[in-house]
Each structure stands twice: as C-alpha cells, then as structure tokens.
Amino acid sequence: MGARSRPRDLRTDPRLIVVGSERRKRRAVSLEQAAAPQAPRCPACAQPLFVWVEARGWGMRGDELIYRCENCGLAVEHGAVPSAEGAAAMLDRSPLRAANAASLQAWLGAENWAALRPSDRGVKLTPAAVERLSELAGRRVERIRQPAGAGIAAMWQTLLNLLTFHRNFVAEAASGRLRPGAGRGRAAYFVDAAITGLAAIPTALLAVLLEGGALLARRGGVLEITSAPRR
Ligand SMILES: [Zn+2]
C-alpha cells in the first residue's frame, strides 16, 4: 500500500501540509518541498523556517522579517536564527520566561505582537519547541506555567500596538530610544501619545478579557519553563 492510496494518512502526518481544496485535489506537499531553497532551519526541530510576518520601515525600526516554524511554531527574526545548541542553551536557565509564539496575542498581533520589540531578537518559543529543545539540552521539563500578569501586560501592549504608529510606544519613548522627531515623525509621535492616553483603560480591560480566555485555552502570551538536568 503506497502513501498515494491513503490520503487520510497523509493529512494526519504533522510533517505534511495539504494545499488547495481537499475535495478538488487531494494533494499534499511536505514542508521540505514547500520551503524556499536555502531556507534557514528551525533550531528546535530542524524543519525549514517560513516567513511569518514582514514589517517594512515600521516606526523606528528598519525592515524586519520574522520566520516561523510550521511544525513546532517557534518564531525568530531573520539574521538571528541560532544553532540548535544555541537555542537549547536557553533552557540552562530555570525558570526561564519566554514569549509564547503559540499564543492568542501572537496570532492577534502578528507584526504588532509586543514580544517583537526592537531590543529583543531572541527566539520566541512554544510548548512544542520547548519539548524538542529540552531533549537537545539533555534536560527534563518539569513544568510550563503561563503567568497571567505578564501575559496580560503583553496582551495590553499588543492591543495598543494595533492602534499606534510606533510599536511599544510608551516603553520606547520612556527609555529615550524614541524621540518626537525620530521614528515616523513628530506628528505621529504626538498622535501616538494621545491615542495611548485615550485607549489605555479600554484596551487594558480588553486585555484582561482576551488574555483570560487565552489562559483558559492554554494560549497565554508568556511561558515560564521550569526544567532540570536529566539523570
Ligand atoms: Zn520547529
């Protein structure tokens, strides 16, 4: 029995994605076939990475390309893809807090997701990526928590990013990295300040509701991973 005669088996294989209408043409391609030649590899599961979001000249940031692994969900910026060993070394710290690329806020925000801030080029993990990296690191994952406070704060910032010209406006302005004349100009800066002031409370309430639902569905924005060396 060849795989060709069992399309149902193909669809349940996590390494394969089905393209086109399933009813019209039951055709599947592997991630390898769908990937661009020379595509970088996921440090957790070694599958090819695909472009997830592309932000061009957004605010004070330059062009930016974020990759995501279609297999384990890990996300990482172009030019900052670590080796498998480098990514696994993240787990040497325990507990480790990391942005969850398999979260409601990552899906909702996409290029406006608060975790994609200019100062953070680190890998955005997922529970599935953590499992794979822990094997590479020779560690055992004891617990993955989704802290509510950190998740709500990140959801709040993500919602504000959907409204403002500059991402993470308050943090960037407060740190002095974003000045009125820089970024997208003086007018955009003051519009962002006004929007942030007006929208702060409604978006905070919405963030509590959305992140509360996300936590129930285990799709919180922040992961706290506790691991220990395997014995
Ligand atoms: Zn992966």
Boltz pocket constraint, residues with backbone or C-beta under 6 A from the ligand:
constraints:
  - pocket:
      binder: B
      contacts: [[A, 42], [A, 43], [A, 44], [A, 45], [A, 46], [A, 47], [A, 69], [A, 70], [A, 71], [A, 72], [A, 73], [A, 74], [A, 129]]
      max_distance: 6.0
